[in-house]
Amino acid sequence: MSYPPPGGYPPPGGYPGYPPQPGQQPGYGAPPPPGGGGYPPPAGYPGGGYPPPATGGYPPPATGGYPPPATGGYPPPPASGYPPPGGSNYPPPPGGGGGYPPPASGGYPAPGGYPGGAPQAVPGFTAPAPYGQQPPPGQPPSYPAQPGYGQQPPPGAAPYGAPPGQYGAPAPGQMYGQPGAPPPAEKLPEEAGGRPPAGVAAAASGPPRQAPAPASQPPTAAMGSLAINEQATHGTVVPIRPFDAEADCELYRKAMRGAGTDEATLINLIATRSNEQRQKIKLTYKTMYGKDLIRDIKSELSGNLEECMLALFMSGPYYDAHQLHRAMKGAGTDETTLIEILCTRTNKEIEAIKAEFKKNYHKDLEKSCVSETSGHFKRLLVSMCQANRDESTNVDMAKATKEAQDLFQAGEKKWGTDESRFNVILASRSFPQLRATFSEYTKISQRDIANSIQREMSGDLKGGFLAIVECVRNRPMFFADRLYKSMKGAGTNDSNLIRVVVSRSEIDLVEIKKAFLERYHKTLYKMIEGDTSGDYKRLLLGIVGQGV
């Protein structure tokens, strides 16, 4: 029978059995089978009812049903209906009545279960396995098998998490930009080195590959050959080009000749020439006029201006030797000057200072220090006079850790203090090595090395060790602090102010000015301007300069 049936839809005369005929029980059901009678048949089942015995399956043959198929239902049943004859059927309701669902007096299934055992299998139909259980052997699963959690997707399948037809590797012979590949604008993020980050699958490369983890090494082995270069520094006074020593000598002579002195000319000449150029001016002046320039300056100037200008005409090593001799001359000793010079200079500078001290004062610097100081402070100055500090840039982290432990055992962890152990390390190790040692010391003791020195030491020895620690960490900051202390409060320590400005003017005064501003939030220029006056102030400001 074709669809729709001949004559239109619904078929002429309506569907057989619907609406129910007189005497037929209303409800859901199929059209009555040929031969009359409703569903269920009044005489019960299997006398007549549904399925119709021996006449065909469901849907019924062309004589009735919707749509009336030509040959039978799907799947094609056996010669009889469902369930097949001979099998156990649903029992008729009490009283011989029939119909589905059963009347209110009974349920589905009937009490006691299916009579006659489980329902019979229907040809062509396989009941699915209960939820959560595997199907019987030989029976295909009712749903596609999925891989377990953590397993790779089946061969040829899209990666987990990739929307179909959008992302993932292109199919063979497919170009990026086509369906199934990311648009050209979307690129995988790359880590340093050009490699995709771990966990991101490279296109057309199969499963993601992770870079092998580097072999773990202890920090001491990894940093054993570390080299640290000292930061370059800059002075505020630089050589002038072109330089004419004779022309400068004539200007000096003219500024000091006759009544009065032209201090402005002297200041401009001396503040803009390097120390090397000043030494040439001294020699040329004596050659040209047969007079000593330093004596002429002394006769024309006085006070702090004279001291500052004479300091600028001294060579660096000679000026330091002069300051050391002055600190130890007469009654008492200026230990802060000894610390500032001997604990902050390089080996080469100390050797030059010793030579100038011997040449000009006919004394040995080390012996002078021994005669003027005592105790562990004396030992520290003797160590500094040897000019034997390691000045390499290599850092041995294993040594740094061991010596940090030694410092901890000699100080914080001990009743009393072993000052000699501190002296061994602080007086002989290179500045980069000491930085590493101080860092390790903080990890071991949970204290800063400077804090431990303040707690364990006292007097000049504490000042000497702290000067070394501060220079190791930031030499310009040490001198910035010295400058601030020379000017803070009532009055000014002009000797300290002149010594630091003059001695560092061609070495690191630029960095000192930056450190001064960083720590005290005021420029060095401004503070000098407020604490000094007259030509002395103008000379200092000419050396320092306004810029930071």
C-alpha positions in Angstrom: 0.0 0.0 0.0 1.4 3.3 -0.9 1.5 6.5 1.2 -0.6 8.3 1.4 -3.3 5.8 0.7 -5.4 6.0 -2.4 -8.2 8.4 -1.8 -6.3 10.7 0.4 -5.7 11.1 4.1 -7.3 9.9 6.2 -8.7 6.9 4.2 -12.3 7.0 3.2 -14.5 5.9 5.9 -11.9 6.6 8.6 -9.6 4.2 10.4 -11.1 0.8 11.1 -11.8 0.4 14.7 -11.7 4.1 15.5 -13.8 5.5 17.0 -14.7 2.4 19.0 -17.7 0.5 17.9 -20.5 -0.2 20.2 -19.4 -2.7 22.8 -15.8 -1.9 22.3 -13.8 -0.6 25.3 -12.5 2.9 24.8 -8.9 3.5 25.2 -5.7 3.2 23.3 -5.4 0.4 21.0 -5.0 -0.8 17.4 -7.9 -1.1 15.1 -9.7 -4.3 15.6 -8.5 -7.2 13.5 -10.6 -8.5 10.6 -13.5 -10.4 11.9 -14.8 -7.8 14.3 -14.4 -7.3 18.0 -12.6 -4.6 19.9 -9.4 -4.6 21.8 -9.1 -6.5 24.0 -11.6 -9.1 22.8 -14.4 -9.7 25.2 -13.6 -13.4 25.5 -10.1 -12.7 26.5 -6.8 -13.4 25.0 -5.8 -15.4 23.0 -9.2 -15.9 21.6 -9.1 -12.9 19.4 -7.7 -9.5 20.1 -4.2 -8.2 19.5 -2.1 -9.3 18.0 -4.5 -11.1 15.6 -3.7 -14.7 15.5 -2.2 -16.2 12.4 -3.3 -13.4 10.2 -0.2 -11.2 10.3 1.9 -8.9 12.4 1.7 -5.3 13.3 0.8 -3.2 11.5 -2.1 -5.2 10.2 -2.3 -6.1 6.5 -3.8 -3.9 3.9 -7.2 -4.4 5.2 -6.7 -2.0 8.1 -4.2 0.1 10.1 -2.1 3.1 9.5 -0.3 3.3 7.2 -1.4 0.1 5.7 1.9 -1.4 4.5 2.1 -3.6 1.5 3.8 -6.5 3.1 3.9 -6.1 6.8 5.6 -4.3 9.7 9.1 -3.6 10.7 11.0 -5.7 11.6 9.2 -8.4 9.7 7.6 -10.6 12.3 7.2 -14.4 12.1 4.1 -16.0 11.1 2.3 -14.8 14.1 2.2 -11.5 16.0 4.1 -10.3 19.0 4.8 -12.0 21.2 5.0 -15.2 19.0 2.4 -17.9 19.6 3.5 -20.5 22.0 5.3 -18.1 24.1 4.1 -16.7 27.4 1.8 -13.8 26.9 0.5 -11.1 29.1 -2.2 -12.6 31.2 -5.7 -11.3 30.6 -7.0 -9.1 33.4 -9.2 -10.6 36.0 -12.7 -11.3 34.7 -11.6 -12.0 31.2 -11.3 -8.3 30.3 -8.5 -7.1 28.1 -6.8 -4.0 27.0 -3.7 -2.0 27.6 -2.9 -0.5 30.1 -4.5 -3.0 32.5 -7.4 -1.9 34.6 -6.9 -0.4 38.0 -7.2 -3.7 39.6 -3.9 -4.8 38.3 -0.5 -3.3 37.5 2.2 -3.8 34.9 3.7 -6.3 35.1 1.2 -8.5 36.9 1.9 -9.4 40.6 4.5 -12.0 40.7 6.3 -10.9 37.6 6.1 -12.1 34.1 4.2 -15.3 33.9 6.0 -18.1 32.3 9.4 -16.4 32.7 11.2 -13.6 31.0 9.8 -12.2 27.7 10.9 -14.0 24.7 13.5 -12.5 22.3 12.1 -10.8 19.2 13.9 -11.6 16.0 15.8 -8.6 14.7 15.8 -6.8 18.0 18.5 -6.9 20.7 17.8 -5.5 24.1 20.5 -3.1 25.3 22.6 -4.0 28.4 21.5 -2.3 31.6 23.1 1.0 32.3 26.6 0.8 33.6 27.1 -2.9 32.6 29.0 -4.4 29.7 27.0 -6.1 26.9 27.1 -9.9 26.8 29.9 -11.5 24.8 29.4 -11.2 21.1 26.8 -8.4 21.4 27.9 -5.0 20.2 27.5 -2.1 22.6 24.6 0.2 22.3 26.8 3.3 22.1 30.3 4.0 20.7 33.0 3.0 23.0 34.9 5.9 24.5 38.5 5.9 25.7 39.1 6.0 29.4 40.1 9.2 31.3 43.7 10.2 30.6 44.1 8.1 27.4 44.9 9.4 24.0 42.0 9.9 21.5 41.5 7.2 18.9 43.7 7.4 15.8 42.4 10.0 13.4 40.1 11.6 16.0 40.3 15.3 16.9 42.2 16.3 20.1 40.2 16.5 23.2 38.9 20.0 23.8 39.0 21.0 20.1 35.6 22.0 18.7 34.9 19.9 15.5 35.7 21.6 12.3 37.4 24.6 14.0 40.6 23.9 15.8 43.2 21.2 15.7 45.7 20.0 13.1 44.6 20.2 9.5 43.6 17.0 7.7 46.1 15.5 5.2 46.2 17.7 2.2 44.4 20.5 3.9 45.8 24.0 4.3 45.5 26.2 7.4 42.6 28.6 7.0 40.3 25.9 5.8 37.7 24.2 8.0 39.4 22.1 10.6 42.4 24.3 11.0 42.9 27.5 13.0 42.5 30.8 11.2 45.8 32.3 10.0 45.6 35.1 12.6 45.6 32.7 15.5 49.1 31.6 16.3 50.3 29.4 19.1 52.1 31.4 21.8 55.8 30.9 21.9 58.2 30.8 24.8 61.7 32.2 24.8 63.7 30.3 22.3 60.9 29.9 19.7 59.6 26.7 21.1 55.9 26.2 21.9 55.0 26.2 25.6 54.6 22.9 27.3 51.1 21.4 27.0 50.4 22.9 23.6 50.3 20.5 20.7 52.3 21.6 17.7 50.3 21.5 14.5 50.6 18.2 12.6 53.2 17.0 15.1 51.1 14.4 17.0 51.1 14.5 20.8 52.6 17.5 22.6 56.3 17.2 23.4 57.8 18.8 26.4 61.4 20.0 26.7 63.5 17.8 29.0 64.0 19.3 32.4 67.5 20.6 33.0 69.7 18.5 35.2 69.4 19.9 38.7 72.6 21.2 40.2 73.3 22.7 43.6 73.6 26.5 43.6 77.2 26.3 44.6 78.1 24.2 41.6 76.0 26.3 39.2 77.5 29.6 40.3 81.0 28.5 41.2 82.5 30.3 38.2 80.2 33.3 38.3 82.0 36.5 37.4 80.7 39.9 38.6 81.9 43.1 36.9 82.0 46.2 39.0 79.8 49.0 37.7 81.6 51.9 35.9 81.8 55.2 37.8 82.2 58.8 36.7 83.7 61.9 38.1 82.4 65.4 37.8 85.8 66.9 36.9 87.1 65.9 33.5 90.1 67.0 31.5 89.5 70.2 29.4 90.3 70.1 25.7 92.2 71.9 24.3 94.5 72.5 27.2 97.3 75.1 27.3 99.3 75.0 30.5 101.2 78.3 29.7 98.1 80.2 29.1 96.7 79.0 32.4 99.8 80.0 34.2 99.6 83.5 32.9 96.0 83.7 34.1 97.1 82.5 37.6 99.9 85.0 37.7 97.6 87.8 36.6 94.9 86.8 39.2 97.3 86.9 42.1 99.5 89.8 41.1 99.2 93.2 42.7 96.8 94.2 45.4 93.9 91.8 46.0 93.2 88.5 44.4 90.8 87.6 41.6 89.3 84.5 43.3 86.7 84.0 40.6 89.4 83.5 38.0 91.3 81.1 40.3 88.1 79.1 41.0 87.2 78.9 37.3 90.6 77.7 36.4 91.1 75.1 39.1 87.5 73.6 39.0 87.6 72.9 35.3 91.0 71.2 35.1 91.7 67.6 35.9 94.3 66.7 38.6 96.8 65.7 35.9 96.4 69.1 34.2 96.9 70.9 37.5 100.2 69.0 38.1 101.4 70.3 34.7 100.3 73.8 35.6 102.3 73.6 38.8 105.4 72.6 36.9 105.0 75.1 34.1 104.3 77.9 36.6 107.6 77.3 38.4 109.4 77.0 35.0 108.0 80.2 33.7 108.2 82.4 36.8 110.7 80.7 39.1 108.2 80.6 41.8 106.2 77.9 43.5 102.5 78.2 42.7 101.4 76.5 46.0 103.3 79.1 48.0 101.7 82.0 46.1 98.2 80.5 46.7 98.9 80.2 50.4 100.0 83.8 50.5 96.9 85.0 48.7 94.2 82.8 50.3 93.1 81.6 53.7 90.6 79.5 55.5 88.5 76.8 53.9 89.1 78.3 50.5 92.8 77.9 50.8 92.5 74.3 52.2 90.2 73.2 49.4 92.3 74.8 46.6 95.6 73.3 48.0 93.9 69.9 48.1 93.0 70.2 44.5 96.6 70.9 43.5 97.8 67.7 45.4 98.0 64.4 43.6 95.5 61.8 44.8 97.9 59.5 46.6 99.8 62.4 48.2 96.5 64.0 49.3 95.5 60.8 51.0 98.9 60.4 52.6 98.7 64.0 53.8 95.2 63.3 55.4 96.5 60.2 57.1 99.5 62.0 58.5 97.2 64.8 59.7 94.9 62.3 61.4 97.7 60.7 63.4 99.7 63.9 64.2 99.8 65.3 67.7 97.7 64.2 70.6 94.8 62.0 69.7 93.9 60.2 66.5 91.1 60.8 63.9 90.1 57.2 63.5 87.2 58.1 61.1 89.7 59.5 58.6 91.9 56.3 58.9 88.8 54.2 58.3 87.6 56.3 55.4 90.8 56.1 53.5 92.3 52.7 54.4 89.1 50.7 54.3 87.8 52.1 51.0 90.8 52.3 48.7 92.0 49.7 46.2 95.2 47.8 46.5 96.9 50.0 43.9 95.8 53.2 45.7 97.0 51.9 49.1 100.4 51.1 47.6 100.7 54.6 46.2 99.6 56.1 49.5 102.3 54.1 51.4 104.9 55.3 49.0 103.9 59.0 49.3 103.7 58.7 53.1 107.2 57.3 53.2 108.5 59.9 50.8 107.1 63.0 52.4 107.0 62.1 56.1 109.9 59.6 56.3 107.7 57.1 58.2 106.2 53.7 57.5 102.4 54.0 57.3 101.9 50.6 58.9 104.1 51.4 61.9 102.4 54.7 62.3 99.0 53.0 62.5 100.3 50.5 65.0 101.7 53.3 67.2 98.4 55.2 67.1 95.8 52.5 67.5 95.3 49.3 69.6 93.4 46.1 69.9 91.4 44.5 67.0 91.1 47.9 65.3 94.9 48.1 65.0 94.9 44.6 63.4 92.3 45.7 60.9 94.4 48.7 59.9 97.5 46.6 59.6 95.5 44.2 57.3 94.4 47.1 55.2 98.0 48.4 54.9 99.1 45.2 53.2 97.1 46.1 50.1 96.5 42.4 49.6 92.8 42.1 49.1 91.6 39.7 46.5 90.4 41.9 43.6 89.2 39.2 41.2 85.6 39.2 40.0 85.0 35.5 40.3 82.5 34.3 43.0 82.8 30.9 44.7 79.4 30.2 46.1 80.6 27.1 48.1 83.2 29.3 49.8 80.6 32.0 50.3 78.3 29.6 52.1 81.1 28.2 54.3 82.4 31.6 55.3 78.9 32.8 56.0 78.5 29.9 58.4 81.9 30.8 59.9 80.7 34.4 60.5 77.6 33.1 62.1 79.5 30.7 64.4 81.9 33.5 65.3 79.2 36.0 66.2 75.5 35.5 66.6 75.8 31.8 67.6 78.6 32.3 70.1 78.8 33.7 73.6 81.2 36.6 72.9 82.6 37.4 69.4 85.6 36.0 67.5 86.7 39.3 66.0 89.7 37.7 64.3 87.4 35.5 62.1 85.5 38.6 60.9 88.9 40.3 60.2 90.1 37.3 58.1 87.0 37.4 55.8 86.3 41.1 55.6 89.9 42.2 55.1 91.0 39.7 52.4 88.0 38.7 50.3 87.0 40.5 47.1 84.0 42.7 47.1 81.9 40.4 44.8 82.8 37.5 46.9 81.8 39.4 50.1 78.5 40.3 48.5 77.7 36.6 48.0 78.9 35.8 51.6 76.6 38.5 53.0 73.7 37.1 51.1 74.3 33.6 52.4 74.8 35.0 55.9 71.3 36.5 55.8 69.8 33.1 54.9 71.7 31.3 57.6 71.3 33.8 60.5 68.1 35.6 59.4 70.0 38.8 60.1 71.7 41.3 58.0 75.5 41.3 58.4 75.6 45.0 59.3 73.0 44.4 62.0 75.1 41.6 63.4 78.2 43.7 63.4 76.4 46.5 65.3 75.2 44.0 67.9 78.5 42.1 68.3 81.2 44.9 67.8 81.8 48.3 69.4 84.0 51.3 69.0 86.3 51.9 66.1 86.4 48.2 65.1 82.7 48.3 64.5 83.1 51.5 62.4 85.9 49.9 60.4 83.9 46.7 59.7 80.7 48.6 58.8 82.7 50.8 56.4 83.9 47.7 54.6 80.4 46.3 54.5 78.9 49.5 53.1 81.6 49.9 50.5 81.1 46.3 49.4 77.4 46.9 48.9 77.5 50.5 47.5 80.6 52.5 47.7 79.0 55.8 46.5 76.3 55.4 49.2 79.0 55.2 51.8 80.5 58.5 50.7 77.1 60.1 50.3 76.5 59.3 54.0 79.9 60.8 54.9 79.0 64.0 53.1 75.6 64.2 54.8 77.1 63.7 58.3 79.7 66.4 57.6 77.0 69.0 57.0 74.0 67.9 59.2 73.2 69.6 62.4 74.8 72.8 63.8 78.1 73.6 62.1 79.9 71.9 59.3 82.9 69.5 59.3 84.7 71.3 56.5 87.7 69.0 56.5 85.6 65.9 55.9 83.5 67.7 53.3 86.6 68.9 51.4 88.3 65.5 51.6 85.4 63.6 50.2 84.5 66.1 47.4 88.2 66.5 46.3 89.2 62.8 46.6 86.1 61.5 44.7 85.7 64.4 42.2 87.4 62.4 39.4 86.3 58.9 40.5 82.6 58.5 41.4 81.2 61.8 42.4 78.4 61.5 39.9 77.2 58.3 41.5 77.7 59.8 45.0 75.4 62.7 44.0 72.7 60.2 42.8 73.1 58.2 46.0 72.8 61.3 48.1 69.6 62.3 46.4 68.2 58.8 46.7 68.8 58.5 50.4 68.3 62.1 51.7 65.8 63.5 49.1 67.9 66.6 48.6 70.6 67.3 46.0 74.2 67.5 47.2 74.5 70.9 45.4 71.6 72.3 47.4 72.9 71.1 50.7 76.4 72.5 50.1 74.9 75.8 49.0 73.0 76.0 52.3 75.9 75.0 54.6 78.8 77.0 53.1 79.4 80.5 51.9 81.5 82.9 49.9 84.3 81.8 47.5 84.7 78.5 49.4 81.0 77.7 48.5 81.6 78.7 44.9 84.6 76.4 44.6 82.8 73.4 46.1 79.8 74.0 43.9 82.1 74.4 40.8 83.5 70.9 41.5 80.2 69.2 42.4 78.2 70.7 39.5 74.4 71.3 39.5 73.4 68.2 37.6 72.6 64.9 39.3 
